[in-house]
Amino acid sequence: MSDRLIELAIEALESKRAAIDVEIAQLRKDLRPTRSRRQVRARRTLKKSRISAAGRKALSERMKARWAEWRAERAKEAAEARKGGRRAKTKPKHKARPMGRKKS
């Protein structure tokens, strides 16, 4: 082939490559939106409480009573463990050997 034909083929392939690069860039842009545009988020609004003040107070009193009962039970269990849970003295597992003699 002549040099001119090779040069024309290279130019055609380079122009195709440029077109392909432009298409790839466009597809990547479409794939993920640009970060320059800030998305406005809706602010969270505080939800209105659906329980009345009297209801909150009653609930608080019930929970305080529940926890007081739980603490009393735990204290009772701890007192019983201290009072009746003592272990009897046991014999030592090994007898003390006289110091002068060694076992051979």
C-alpha positions as CSV (number, residue, x, y, z in Angstrom):
1,M,0.0,0.0,0.0
2,S,1.1,3.5,-0.6
3,D,1.9,5.9,2.2
4,R,-1.0,8.1,1.3
5,L,-3.5,5.3,1.8
6,I,-2.0,4.5,5.1
7,E,-2.2,8.1,6.2
8,L,-5.8,8.4,5.1
9,A,-6.7,5.2,7.0
10,I,-5.0,6.5,10.2
11,E,-6.9,9.8,9.9
12,A,-10.2,8.0,9.5
13,L,-9.5,5.7,12.5
14,E,-8.5,8.7,14.6
15,S,-11.7,10.6,13.8
16,K,-13.7,7.5,14.6
17,R,-11.8,7.2,17.9
18,A,-12.6,10.8,18.7
19,A,-16.3,10.2,18.0
20,I,-16.3,7.1,20.2
21,D,-14.6,9.0,23.0
22,V,-17.3,11.7,22.9
23,E,-20.0,9.1,23.0
24,I,-18.3,7.3,26.0
25,A,-18.1,10.7,27.9
26,Q,-21.7,11.3,27.2
27,L,-22.7,7.9,28.5
28,R,-20.6,8.3,31.6
29,K,-22.3,11.7,32.2
30,D,-25.7,10.2,31.9
31,L,-24.8,7.3,34.2
32,R,-24.1,9.5,37.2
33,P,-25.4,13.0,37.5
34,T,-22.9,15.8,37.9
35,R,-22.2,16.9,41.4
36,S,-22.2,20.6,40.6
37,R,-26.0,20.6,40.9
38,R,-26.9,20.6,44.6
39,Q,-30.0,18.6,45.4
40,V,-32.2,20.3,47.8
41,R,-33.3,18.0,50.6
42,A,-36.6,18.5,52.3
43,R,-36.0,19.4,55.9
44,R,-37.3,17.1,58.5
45,T,-40.0,18.6,60.5
46,L,-40.5,17.6,64.0
47,K,-43.5,15.3,64.4
48,K,-46.1,16.4,66.7
49,S,-46.4,14.4,69.9
50,R,-49.5,12.3,70.0
51,I,-49.6,11.8,73.7
52,S,-51.0,14.4,76.0
53,A,-49.1,15.9,79.0
54,A,-51.3,14.0,81.4
55,G,-50.6,10.8,79.5
56,R,-46.9,11.4,79.6
57,K,-47.0,12.0,83.3
58,A,-49.0,8.8,83.9
59,L,-46.6,6.8,81.7
60,S,-43.6,8.2,83.6
61,E,-45.2,7.2,87.0
62,R,-45.9,3.7,85.8
63,M,-42.3,3.3,84.5
64,K,-40.9,4.6,87.8
65,A,-43.0,2.1,89.7
66,R,-41.9,-0.7,87.4
67,W,-38.2,0.1,87.8
68,A,-38.6,0.5,91.6
69,E,-40.2,-2.9,91.7
70,W,-37.4,-4.4,89.7
71,R,-34.7,-2.8,91.9
72,A,-36.5,-4.1,95.0
73,E,-36.5,-7.7,93.6
74,R,-32.8,-7.4,92.8
75,A,-32.0,-6.2,96.2
76,K,-34.0,-9.0,97.8
77,E,-32.2,-11.6,95.6
78,A,-28.8,-10.1,96.6
79,A,-29.7,-10.1,100.3
80,E,-30.8,-13.8,100.1
81,A,-27.6,-14.7,98.3
82,R,-25.6,-13.0,101.0
83,K,-27.6,-14.5,103.9
84,G,-28.2,-18.1,102.9
85,G,-25.7,-18.6,100.2
86,R,-22.6,-19.0,102.3
87,R,-20.6,-22.2,101.5
88,A,-19.6,-24.6,104.2
89,K,-16.0,-24.9,104.9
90,T,-14.4,-27.7,103.0
91,K,-11.3,-29.7,103.6
92,P,-8.2,-28.6,101.9
93,K,-7.6,-30.5,98.7
94,H,-3.9,-31.4,99.5
95,K,-2.5,-32.2,102.8
96,A,0.5,-30.2,103.8
97,R,3.7,-32.2,103.6
98,P,6.5,-31.8,106.1
99,M,9.2,-29.6,104.8
100,G,12.2,-31.7,105.6
101,R,11.4,-34.8,103.4
102,K,11.3,-34.8,99.7
103,K,9.5,-37.4,97.6
104,S,11.8,-39.4,95.4
